[in-house]
Amino acid sequence: MSAVAVTGLRRSFGGNTVLDGIDFDVAEGEFVSVIGPSGSGKSTLFGLIAGLDTPDAGAVTVGGAPAAPGRAALMPQKDLLFPWRTVLDNCTLGLEVQGTPRRRARDRARQLFPAFGLAGFEQARPSELSGGMRQRAALARTVLQGRDVLLLDEPFGALDSLTRTEMQLWLQEVRMRDRWTVLMITHDVREAVLLSDRVLVLSARPATIRHEVRVPLDRPRSLRTLTEPAFVALERELVSVLHEDRGFTVTDPTRSARIDSPPTS
């Protein structure tokens, strides 16, 4: 049984079709990234998988059951940490909403803090944290919900390049230990290849699955992996597919590693 199965998914808003027949599945323990042009419907797709929206046609199942709120844990683009709550109490928020007593929720959260690099910051406020630490706190809050599927919507998009790379390698480390099933939206092709088992490419609206790439690179992956010929070839393939509709060919993926990069002359 697939952890996530999407079949014939269609969604329109105001007569404009956003998703037009999306089909894919995600195996248990798999890490799958979704990339595509800005506005292609990636966040709409995640809203449907999270059970926050209803498709016009098709079906989504999570763990073999119809998608519904709470079946998958969604981490949005912004960390959405409450400034008046401590880091510990921000992380326990999802558990408290589920009805877990606060003391028990805090005990469970504290167990994650060392692995998430947050030990010693339990009583800090979000304003006292770096961008990377805020993202780790947001991910800890997501993981603590105890769902089998994590939906990460541009989790590192607001970070600087150095911090982003550090967070990518950290996410790989903690995910390999706990074997989460992960679906991630990203505009960074390099990030997708570095972290994923598979990468799905959405077309422009109305979106379909235009291309799929398997990433057979050994784990754990490191900074050295970024320069391996196999990695560079996968990156080049994905960048080329993404830019075909824009009427130019990418010969050097290092100059256009992000989907929203401007065309080069």
Secondary structure as GFF3:
##gff-version 3
##sequence-region A 1 265
A	DSSP	beta_strand	4	13	.	.	.	ID=ss1
A	DSSP	beta_strand	16	26	.	.	.	ID=ss2
A	DSSP	beta_strand	31	35	.	.	.	ID=ss3
A	DSSP	alpha_helix	42	49	.	.	.	ID=ss4
A	DSSP	beta_strand	57	62	.	.	.	ID=ss5
A	DSSP	beta_strand	65	66	.	.	.	ID=ss6
A	DSSP	beta_strand	73	75	.	.	.	ID=ss7
A	DSSP	alpha_helix	87	91	.	.	.	ID=ss8
A	DSSP	alpha_helix	93	97	.	.	.	ID=ss9
A	DSSP	alpha_helix	102	112	.	.	.	ID=ss10
A	DSSP	three_ten_helix	126	128	.	.	.	ID=ss11
A	DSSP	alpha_helix	131	143	.	.	.	ID=ss12
A	DSSP	beta_strand	149	153	.	.	.	ID=ss13
A	DSSP	alpha_helix	161	178	.	.	.	ID=ss14
A	DSSP	beta_strand	181	185	.	.	.	ID=ss15
A	DSSP	alpha_helix	189	195	.	.	.	ID=ss16
A	DSSP	beta_strand	198	202	.	.	.	ID=ss17
A	DSSP	beta_strand	209	214	.	.	.	ID=ss18
A	DSSP	three_ten_helix	223	227	.	.	.	ID=ss19
A	DSSP	alpha_helix	229	243	.	.	.	ID=ss20
A	DSSP	three_ten_helix	244	246	.	.	.	ID=ss21
A	DSSP	three_ten_helix	253	255	.	.	.	ID=ss22
###
